[in-house]
Structures are given as structure tokens and as C-alpha cells.
Amino acid sequence: MKVCVEIVLMAAENGAINIDKKVIAIAGTNEGADTAVIIKPAYAHRFLDLEIREILTKPGKIS
């Protein structure tokens, strides 16, 4: 989930996303995407304004 937050911060800083609208961030490992979250973006200097609104999926153990 850390990577999801990082990519949203970077995208906001570079103007690639609008910070007024929620976005879906997807991240994973070399085996594929395994984490998806809905985030309200923020600029890096206002990091505490970023909100993780919903966890759509996260990695888990298969037994």
C-alpha cells in the first residue's frame, strides 16, 4: 500500500491527476498487481491531506 500512496503523491506533484477527485492506485510486485486502493490525492507538502478512502484488494496468504 506504501507504493500506492507514493505514486499518487508523485502524480499529483507532476500535475498528472486532479487532487479534487478520488483516484484508484494499483501496485504490486514482479509477479503482478496485488494491491488497489481508492485515494483522495494531495500534494507532497500537504501529505496529511491525503486520504485512503477504500482498500479494494491487498495481498493475502493462500492456504
Distance bins in CASP14 RR format, pairs under 12 A and 6 or more apart:
PFRMAT RR
TARGET T0000
AUTHOR 0000-0000-0000
RMODE 2
METHOD distances of the structure
MODEL  1
1 7 0 0 0 0 0 1 0 0 0 0 0
1 8 0 0 0 0 0 1 0 0 0 0 0
1 25 0 0 0 0 1 0 0 0 0 0 0
1 26 0 0 0 0 0 1 0 0 0 0 0
1 27 1 0 0 1 0 0 0 0 0 0 0
1 28 0 0 0 0 1 0 0 0 0 0 0
1 34 0 0 0 0 0 1 0 0 0 0 0
1 35 1 0 1 0 0 0 0 0 0 0 0
1 36 0 0 0 0 1 0 0 0 0 0 0
1 37 1 0 0 1 0 0 0 0 0 0 0
1 38 0 0 0 0 0 1 0 0 0 0 0
1 39 0 0 0 0 1 0 0 0 0 0 0
1 50 0 0 0 0 0 1 0 0 0 0 0
1 52 1 0 0 1 0 0 0 0 0 0 0
1 54 0 0 0 0 0 1 0 0 0 0 0
1 55 1 0 0 1 0 0 0 0 0 0 0
1 56 0 0 0 0 0 1 0 0 0 0 0
1 57 0 0 0 0 0 1 0 0 0 0 0
1 58 1 0 0 1 0 0 0 0 0 0 0
1 59 0 0 0 0 1 0 0 0 0 0 0
2 8 0 0 0 0 0 1 0 0 0 0 0
2 9 0 0 0 0 0 1 0 0 0 0 0
2 25 0 0 0 0 0 1 0 0 0 0 0
2 27 0 0 0 0 1 0 0 0 0 0 0
2 28 0 0 0 0 0 1 0 0 0 0 0
2 35 0 0 0 0 1 0 0 0 0 0 0
2 37 0 0 0 0 0 1 0 0 0 0 0
2 52 0 0 0 0 0 1 0 0 0 0 0
2 58 0 0 0 0 0 1 0 0 0 0 0
3 9 0 0 0 0 0 1 0 0 0 0 0
3 10 0 0 0 0 0 1 0 0 0 0 0
3 25 0 0 0 0 1 0 0 0 0 0 0
3 26 0 0 0 0 1 0 0 0 0 0 0
3 27 1 1 0 0 0 0 0 0 0 0 0
3 28 1 0 0 1 0 0 0 0 0 0 0
3 29 0 0 0 0 1 0 0 0 0 0 0
3 33 0 0 0 0 0 1 0 0 0 0 0
3 34 0 0 0 0 0 1 0 0 0 0 0
3 35 1 0 0 1 0 0 0 0 0 0 0
3 36 0 0 0 0 0 1 0 0 0 0 0
3 37 0 0 0 0 0 1 0 0 0 0 0
3 39 0 0 0 0 0 1 0 0 0 0 0
3 58 0 0 0 0 0 1 0 0 0 0 0
3 59 0 0 0 0 0 1 0 0 0 0 0
4 10 0 0 0 0 0 1 0 0 0 0 0
4 11 0 0 0 0 0 1 0 0 0 0 0
4 23 0 0 0 0 1 0 0 0 0 0 0
4 24 0 0 0 0 1 0 0 0 0 0 0
4 25 1 1 0 0 0 0 0 0 0 0 0
4 26 1 0 0 1 0 0 0 0 0 0 0
4 27 1 0 1 0 0 0 0 0 0 0 0
4 28 0 0 0 0 1 0 0 0 0 0 0
4 33 0 0 0 0 0 1 0 0 0 0 0
4 34 0 0 0 0 0 1 0 0 0 0 0
4 35 1 0 1 0 0 0 0 0 0 0 0
4 36 1 0 0 1 0 0 0 0 0 0 0
4 37 1 0 1 0 0 0 0 0 0 0 0
4 38 0 0 0 0 1 0 0 0 0 0 0
4 39 1 0 0 1 0 0 0 0 0 0 0
4 41 0 0 0 0 0 1 0 0 0 0 0
4 50 0 0 0 0 0 1 0 0 0 0 0
4 52 0 0 0 0 1 0 0 0 0 0 0
4 53 0 0 0 0 0 1 0 0 0 0 0
4 54 0 0 0 0 0 1 0 0 0 0 0
4 55 0 0 0 0 1 0 0 0 0 0 0
4 56 0 0 0 0 0 1 0 0 0 0 0
4 57 0 0 0 0 0 1 0 0 0 0 0
4 58 0 0 0 0 1 0 0 0 0 0 0
5 11 0 0 0 0 0 1 0 0 0 0 0
5 12 0 0 0 0 0 1 0 0 0 0 0
5 23 0 0 0 0 0 1 0 0 0 0 0
5 25 1 0 0 1 0 0 0 0 0 0 0
5 27 0 0 0 0 1 0 0 0 0 0 0
5 35 0 0 0 0 0 1 0 0 0 0 0
5 37 0 0 0 0 1 0 0 0 0 0 0
5 39 1 0 0 1 0 0 0 0 0 0 0
5 40 0 0 0 0 0 1 0 0 0 0 0
5 41 0 0 0 0 1 0 0 0 0 0 0
5 42 0 0 0 0 1 0 0 0 0 0 0
5 44 0 0 0 0 0 1 0 0 0 0 0
5 47 0 0 0 0 1 0 0 0 0 0 0
5 48 0 0 0 0 0 1 0 0 0 0 0
5 50 1 0 0 1 0 0 0 0 0 0 0
5 51 0 0 0 0 0 1 0 0 0 0 0
5 52 1 0 0 1 0 0 0 0 0 0 0
5 55 0 0 0 0 0 1 0 0 0 0 0
6 12 0 0 0 0 0 1 0 0 0 0 0
6 13 0 0 0 0 0 1 0 0 0 0 0
6 25 0 0 0 0 1 0 0 0 0 0 0
6 27 0 0 0 0 1 0 0 0 0 0 0
6 35 0 0 0 0 0 1 0 0 0 0 0
6 37 0 0 0 0 0 1 0 0 0 0 0
6 39 0 0 0 0 0 1 0 0 0 0 0
6 41 0 0 0 0 0 1 0 0 0 0 0
6 44 0 0 0 0 1 0 0 0 0 0 0
6 47 0 0 0 0 0 1 0 0 0 0 0
6 50 0 0 0 0 0 1 0 0 0 0 0
7 13 0 0 0 0 0 1 0 0 0 0 0
7 14 0 0 0 0 0 1 0 0 0 0 0
7 16 0 0 0 0 1 0 0 0 0 0 0
7 17 0 0 0 0 1 0 0 0 0 0 0
7 23 0 0 0 0 1 0 0 0 0 0 0
7 24 0 0 0 0 0 1 0 0 0 0 0
7 25 1 0 1 0 0 0 0 0 0 0 0
7 26 0 0 0 0 1 0 0 0 0 0 0
7 27 1 0 0 1 0 0 0 0 0 0 0
7 28 0 0 0 0 0 1 0 0 0 0 0
7 33 0 0 0 0 0 1 0 0 0 0 0
7 35 0 0 0 0 0 1 0 0 0 0 0
7 36 0 0 0 0 0 1 0 0 0 0 0
7 37 0 0 0 0 0 1 0 0 0 0 0
7 39 0 0 0 0 1 0 0 0 0 0 0
7 41 0 0 0 0 0 1 0 0 0 0 0
7 50 0 0 0 0 0 1 0 0 0 0 0
8 14 0 0 0 0 0 1 0 0 0 0 0
8 15 0 0 0 0 0 1 0 0 0 0 0
8 16 0 0 0 0 1 0 0 0 0 0 0
8 17 1 0 0 1 0 0 0 0 0 0 0
8 18 0 0 0 0 0 1 0 0 0 0 0
8 19 0 0 0 0 1 0 0 0 0 0 0
8 21 0 0 0 0 0 1 0 0 0 0 0
8 22 0 0 0 0 0 1 0 0 0 0 0
8 23 1 0 0 1 0 0 0 0 0 0 0
8 24 0 0 0 0 1 0 0 0 0 0 0
8 25 1 0 1 0 0 0 0 0 0 0 0
8 26 0 0 0 0 0 1 0 0 0 0 0
8 27 0 0 0 0 0 1 0 0 0 0 0
8 37 0 0 0 0 1 0 0 0 0 0 0
8 38 0 0 0 0 0 1 0 0 0 0 0
8 39 1 0 1 0 0 0 0 0 0 0 0
8 40 0 0 0 0 1 0 0 0 0 0 0
8 41 1 0 1 0 0 0 0 0 0 0 0
8 42 0 0 0 0 1 0 0 0 0 0 0
8 43 0 0 0 0 0 1 0 0 0 0 0
8 44 0 0 0 0 0 1 0 0 0 0 0
8 47 0 0 0 0 0 1 0 0 0 0 0
8 49 0 0 0 0 0 1 0 0 0 0 0
8 50 1 0 0 1 0 0 0 0 0 0 0
8 51 0 0 0 0 0 1 0 0 0 0 0
8 52 0 0 0 0 1 0 0 0 0 0 0
8 53 0 0 0 0 0 1 0 0 0 0 0
9 15 0 0 0 0 0 1 0 0 0 0 0
9 16 0 0 0 0 0 1 0 0 0 0 0
9 17 0 0 0 0 0 1 0 0 0 0 0
9 19 0 0 0 0 0 1 0 0 0 0 0
9 23 0 0 0 0 0 1 0 0 0 0 0
9 25 0 0 0 0 1 0 0 0 0 0 0
9 39 0 0 0 0 1 0 0 0 0 0 0
9 40 0 0 0 0 0 1 0 0 0 0 0
9 41 1 0 0 1 0 0 0 0 0 0 0
9 42 1 0 0 1 0 0 0 0 0 0 0
9 43 1 0 0 1 0 0 0 0 0 0 0
9 44 1 0 1 0 0 0 0 0 0 0 0
9 45 0 0 0 0 1 0 0 0 0 0 0
9 46 0 0 0 0 1 0 0 0 0 0 0
9 47 1 0 0 1 0 0 0 0 0 0 0
9 48 0 0 0 0 0 1 0 0 0 0 0
9 49 0 0 0 0 0 1 0 0 0 0 0
9 50 1 0 0 1 0 0 0 0 0 0 0
10 16 0 0 0 0 1 0 0 0 0 0 0
10 17 0 0 0 0 1 0 0 0 0 0 0
10 25 0 0 0 0 0 1 0 0 0 0 0
10 41 0 0 0 0 0 1 0 0 0 0 0
10 42 0 0 0 0 0 1 0 0 0 0 0
10 43 0 0 0 0 0 1 0 0 0 0 0
10 44 0 0 0 0 1 0 0 0 0 0 0
10 50 0 0 0 0 0 1 0 0 0 0 0
11 17 1 0 1 0 0 0 0 0 0 0 0
11 18 0 0 0 0 1 0 0 0 0 0 0
11 19 0 0 0 0 1 0 0 0 0 0 0
11 21 0 0 0 0 0 1 0 0 0 0 0
11 23 1 0 0 1 0 0 0 0 0 0 0
11 24 0 0 0 0 0 1 0 0 0 0 0
11 25 0 0 0 0 1 0 0 0 0 0 0
11 39 0 0 0 0 0 1 0 0 0 0 0
11 41 1 0 0 1 0 0 0 0 0 0 0
11 42 0 0 0 0 0 1 0 0 0 0 0
11 43 0 0 0 0 0 1 0 0 0 0 0
11 44 0 0 0 0 0 1 0 0 0 0 0
11 50 0 0 0 0 0 1 0 0 0 0 0
12 18 0 0 0 0 1 0 0 0 0 0 0
12 19 1 0 1 0 0 0 0 0 0 0 0
12 20 0 0 0 0 0 1 0 0 0 0 0
12 21 0 0 0 0 0 1 0 0 0 0 0
12 23 0 0 0 0 1 0 0 0 0 0 0
12 25 0 0 0 0 0 1 0 0 0 0 0
12 39 0 0 0 0 1 0 0 0 0 0 0
12 40 0 0 0 0 0 1 0 0 0 0 0
12 41 1 0 1 0 0 0 0 0 0 0 0
12 42 1 0 0 1 0 0 0 0 0 0 0
12 43 1 0 1 0 0 0 0 0 0 0 0
12 44 1 0 0 1 0 0 0 0 0 0 0
12 45 0 0 0 0 0 1 0 0 0 0 0
12 46 0 0 0 0 1 0 0 0 0 0 0
12 47 0 0 0 0 0 1 0 0 0 0 0
12 49 0 0 0 0 0 1 0 0 0 0 0
12 50 0 0 0 0 1 0 0 0 0 0 0
13 19 0 0 0 0 1 0 0 0 0 0 0
13 41 0 0 0 0 1 0 0 0 0 0 0
13 42 0 0 0 0 1 0 0 0 0 0 0
13 43 1 0 0 1 0 0 0 0 0 0 0
13 44 1 0 1 0 0 0 0 0 0 0 0
13 45 0 0 0 0 1 0 0 0 0 0 0
13 46 0 0 0 0 0 1 0 0 0 0 0
13 47 0 0 0 0 0 1 0 0 0 0 0
13 50 0 0 0 0 0 1 0 0 0 0 0
14 41 0 0 0 0 0 1 0 0 0 0 0
14 43 0 0 0 0 0 1 0 0 0 0 0
14 44 0 0 0 0 0 1 0 0 0 0 0
15 41 0 0 0 0 1 0 0 0 0 0 0
15 43 0 0 0 0 1 0 0 0 0 0 0
15 44 0 0 0 0 0 1 0 0 0 0 0
16 23 0 0 0 0 1 0 0 0 0 0 0
16 25 0 0 0 0 0 1 0 0 0 0 0
16 41 0 0 0 0 1 0 0 0 0 0 0
17 23 1 0 1 0 0 0 0 0 0 0 0
17 24 0 0 0 0 0 1 0 0 0 0 0
17 25 0 0 0 0 1 0 0 0 0 0 0
17 39 0 0 0 0 1 0 0 0 0 0 0
17 40 0 0 0 0 0 1 0 0 0 0 0
17 41 1 0 1 0 0 0 0 0 0 0 0
17 42 0 0 0 0 0 1 0 0 0 0 0
17 43 0 0 0 0 0 1 0 0 0 0 0
17 50 0 0 0 0 0 1 0 0 0 0 0
18 40 0 0 0 0 0 1 0 0 0 0 0
18 41 1 0 0 1 0 0 0 0 0 0 0
18 42 0 0 0 0 0 1 0 0 0 0 0
18 43 0 0 0 0 0 1 0 0 0 0 0
19 39 0 0 0 0 0 1 0 0 0 0 0
19 40 1 0 0 1 0 0 0 0 0 0 0
19 41 1 0 1 0 0 0 0 0 0 0 0
19 42 1 0 0 1 0 0 0 0 0 0 0
19 43 1 0 0 1 0 0 0 0 0 0 0
19 44 0 0 0 0 0 1 0 0 0 0 0
19 45 0 0 0 0 0 1 0 0 0 0 0
19 46 0 0 0 0 1 0 0 0 0 0 0
19 49 0 0 0 0 1 0 0 0 0 0 0
19 50 0 0 0 0 1 0 0 0 0 0 0
19 51 0 0 0 0 0 1 0 0 0 0 0
20 40 0 0 0 0 1 0 0 0 0 0 0
20 41 0 0 0 0 1 0 0 0 0 0 0
20 42 0 0 0 0 0 1 0 0 0 0 0
20 43 0 0 0 0 0 1 0 0 0 0 0
20 49 0 0 0 0 0 1 0 0 0 0 0
21 38 0 0 0 0 0 1 0 0 0 0 0
21 39 0 0 0 0 0 1 0 0 0 0 0
21 40 0 0 0 0 1 0 0 0 0 0 0
21 41 1 0 0 1 0 0 0 0 0 0 0
21 53 0 0 0 0 0 1 0 0 0 0 0
22 37 0 0 0 0 0 1 0 0 0 0 0
22 38 1 0 1 0 0 0 0 0 0 0 0
22 39 1 0 0 1 0 0 0 0 0 0 0
22 40 1 0 1 0 0 0 0 0 0 0 0
22 41 1 0 0 1 0 0 0 0 0 0 0
22 42 0 0 0 0 0 1 0 0 0 0 0
22 50 0 0 0 0 0 1 0 0 0 0 0
22 51 0 0 0 0 1 0 0 0 0 0 0
22 52 0 0 0 0 0 1 0 0 0 0 0
22 53 1 0 1 0 0 0 0 0 0 0 0
22 54 0 0 0 0 1 0 0 0 0 0 0
22 56 0 0 0 0 0 1 0 0 0 0 0
23 36 0 0 0 0 0 1 0 0 0 0 0
23 37 0 0 0 0 1 0 0 0 0 0 0
23 38 1 0 0 1 0 0 0 0 0 0 0
23 39 1 0 1 0 0 0 0 0 0 0 0
23 40 0 0 0 0 1 0 0 0 0 0 0
23 41 1 0 1 0 0 0 0 0 0 0 0
23 42 0 0 0 0 0 1 0 0 0 0 0
23 50 0 0 0 0 0 1 0 0 0 0 0
23 51 0 0 0 0 0 1 0 0 0 0 0
23 52 0 0 0 0 0 1 0 0 0 0 0
23 53 0 0 0 0 1 0 0 0 0 0 0
23 54 0 0 0 0 0 1 0 0 0 0 0
23 56 0 0 0 0 0 1 0 0 0 0 0
24 33 0 0 0 0 0 1 0 0 0 0 0
24 35 0 0 0 0 0 1 0 0 0 0 0
24 36 1 0 0 1 0 0 0 0 0 0 0
24 37 1 0 0 1 0 0 0 0 0 0 0
24 38 1 0 1 0 0 0 0 0 0 0 0
24 39 1 0 0 1 0 0 0 0 0 0 0
24 40 0 0 0 0 0 1 0 0 0 0 0
24 41 0 0 0 0 0 1 0 0 0 0 0
24 52 0 0 0 0 0 1 0 0 0 0 0
24 53 0 0 0 0 1 0 0 0 0 0 0
24 54 0 0 0 0 1 0 0 0 0 0 0
24 55 0 0 0 0 0 1 0 0 0 0 0
24 56 1 0 0 1 0 0 0 0 0 0 0
24 57 0 0 0 0 0 1 0 0 0 0 0
25 33 0 0 0 0 0 1 0 0 0 0 0
25 35 0 0 0 0 1 0 0 0 0 0 0
25 36 1 0 0 1 0 0 0 0 0 0 0
25 37 1 0 1 0 0 0 0 0 0 0 0
25 38 0 0 0 0 1 0 0 0 0 0 0
25 39 1 0 1 0 0 0 0 0 0 0 0
25 40 0 0 0 0 0 1 0 0 0 0 0
25 41 0 0 0 0 1 0 0 0 0 0 0
25 50 0 0 0 0 0 1 0 0 0 0 0
25 52 0 0 0 0 1 0 0 0 0 0 0
25 53 0 0 0 0 0 1 0 0 0 0 0
25 54 0 0 0 0 0 1 0 0 0 0 0
25 55 0 0 0 0 0 1 0 0 0 0 0
25 56 0 0 0 0 1 0 0 0 0 0 0
25 57 0 0 0 0 0 1 0 0 0 0 0
26 32 0 0 0 0 1 0 0 0 0 0 0
26 33 1 0 1 0 0 0 0 0 0 0 0
26 34 0 0 0 0 1 0 0 0 0 0 0
26 35 1 0 0 1 0 0 0 0 0 0 0
26 36 1 0 1 0 0 0 0 0 0 0 0
26 37 0 0 0 0 1 0 0 0 0 0 0
26 38 0 0 0 0 0 1 0 0 0 0 0
26 39 0 0 0 0 0 1 0 0 0 0 0
26 56 0 0 0 0 1 0 0 0 0 0 0
26 57 0 0 0 0 1 0 0 0 0 0 0
26 58 0 0 0 0 0 1 0 0 0 0 0
27 33 1 0 0 1 0 0 0 0 0 0 0
27 34 1 0 0 1 0 0 0 0 0 0 0
27 35 1 0 1 0 0 0 0 0 0 0 0
27 36 1 0 0 1 0 0 0 0 0 0 0
27 37 0 0 0 0 1 0 0 0 0 0 0
27 39 0 0 0 0 0 1 0 0 0 0 0
27 56 0 0 0 0 0 1 0 0 0 0 0
27 57 0 0 0 0 0 1 0 0 0 0 0
27 58 0 0 0 0 0 1 0 0 0 0 0
27 59 0 0 0 0 0 1 0 0 0 0 0
28 34 1 0 1 0 0 0 0 0 0 0 0
28 35 1 0 1 0 0 0 0 0 0 0 0
28 36 0 0 0 0 1 0 0 0 0 0 0
28 37 0 0 0 0 0 1 0 0 0 0 0
28 57 0 0 0 0 0 1 0 0 0 0 0
28 58 0 0 0 0 0 1 0 0 0 0 0
28 59 1 0 0 1 0 0 0 0 0 0 0
29 35 0 0 0 0 1 0 0 0 0 0 0
29 59 0 0 0 0 1 0 0 0 0 0 0
31 59 0 0 0 0 1 0 0 0 0 0 0
32 57 0 0 0 0 0 1 0 0 0 0 0
32 59 0 0 0 0 0 1 0 0 0 0 0
33 56 0 0 0 0 0 1 0 0 0 0 0
33 57 0 0 0 0 1 0 0 0 0 0 0
33 58 0 0 0 0 0 1 0 0 0 0 0
33 59 0 0 0 0 0 1 0 0 0 0 0
34 55 0 0 0 0 0 1 0 0 0 0 0
34 56 0 0 0 0 0 1 0 0 0 0 0
34 57 1 0 0 1 0 0 0 0 0 0 0
34 58 1 0 0 1 0 0 0 0 0 0 0
34 59 1 0 1 0 0 0 0 0 0 0 0
34 60 0 0 0 0 1 0 0 0 0 0 0
34 61 0 0 0 0 0 1 0 0 0 0 0
34 62 0 0 0 0 0 1 0 0 0 0 0
35 52 0 0 0 0 0 1 0 0 0 0 0
35 55 0 0 0 0 1 0 0 0 0 0 0
35 56 0 0 0 0 1 0 0 0 0 0 0
35 57 1 0 0 1 0 0 0 0 0 0 0
35 58 1 0 1 0 0 0 0 0 0 0 0
35 59 1 0 0 1 0 0 0 0 0 0 0
35 60 0 0 0 0 0 1 0 0 0 0 0
36 52 0 0 0 0 0 1 0 0 0 0 0
36 53 0 0 0 0 0 1 0 0 0 0 0
36 54 0 0 0 0 1 0 0 0 0 0 0
36 55 1 0 0 1 0 0 0 0 0 0 0
36 56 1 0 1 0 0 0 0 0 0 0 0
36 57 1 0 1 0 0 0 0 0 0 0 0
36 58 0 0 0 0 1 0 0 0 0 0 0
36 59 0 0 0 0 0 1 0 0 0 0 0
37 50 0 0 0 0 0 1 0 0 0 0 0
37 51 0 0 0 0 0 1 0 0 0 0 0
37 52 1 0 1 0 0 0 0 0 0 0 0
37 53 1 0 0 1 0 0 0 0 0 0 0
37 54 1 0 0 1 0 0 0 0 0 0 0
37 55 1 0 1 0 0 0 0 0 0 0 0
37 56 1 0 0 1 0 0 0 0 0 0 0
37 57 0 0 0 0 1 0 0 0 0 0 0
37 58 0 0 0 0 1 0 0 0 0 0 0
38 50 0 0 0 0 0 1 0 0 0 0 0
38 51 0 0 0 0 1 0 0 0 0 0 0
38 52 1 0 0 1 0 0 0 0 0 0 0
38 53 1 0 1 0 0 0 0 0 0 0 0
38 54 1 0 1 0 0 0 0 0 0 0 0
38 55 0 0 0 0 1 0 0 0 0 0 0
38 56 1 0 0 1 0 0 0 0 0 0 0
38 57 0 0 0 0 0 1 0 0 0 0 0
39 49 0 0 0 0 0 1 0 0 0 0 0
39 50 1 0 0 1 0 0 0 0 0 0 0
39 51 1 0 0 1 0 0 0 0 0 0 0
39 52 1 0 1 0 0 0 0 0 0 0 0
39 53 1 0 0 1 0 0 0 0 0 0 0
39 54 0 0 0 0 1 0 0 0 0 0 0
39 55 0 0 0 0 0 1 0 0 0 0 0
39 56 0 0 0 0 0 1 0 0 0 0 0
40 46 0 0 0 0 0 1 0 0 0 0 0
40 48 0 0 0 0 0 1 0 0 0 0 0
40 49 1 0 0 1 0 0 0 0 0 0 0
40 50 1 0 0 1 0 0 0 0 0 0 0
40 51 1 0 1 0 0 0 0 0 0 0 0
40 52 0 0 0 0 1 0 0 0 0 0 0
40 53 1 0 1 0 0 0 0 0 0 0 0
40 54 0 0 0 0 0 1 0 0 0 0 0
41 47 0 0 0 0 0 1 0 0 0 0 0
41 49 0 0 0 0 1 0 0 0 0 0 0
41 50 1 0 0 1 0 0 0 0 0 0 0
41 51 0 0 0 0 1 0 0 0 0 0 0
41 52 0 0 0 0 0 1 0 0 0 0 0
41 53 0 0 0 0 0 1 0 0 0 0 0
42 48 1 0 0 1 0 0 0 0 0 0 0
42 49 1 1 0 0 0 0 0 0 0 0 0
42 50 1 1 0 0 0 0 0 0 0 0 0
42 51 1 0 0 1 0 0 0 0 0 0 0
42 52 0 0 0 0 0 1 0 0 0 0 0
43 49 1 0 0 1 0 0 0 0 0 0 0
43 50 0 0 0 0 1 0 0 0 0 0 0
44 50 0 0 0 0 1 0 0 0 0 0 0
52 58 0 0 0 0 0 1 0 0 0 0 0
END
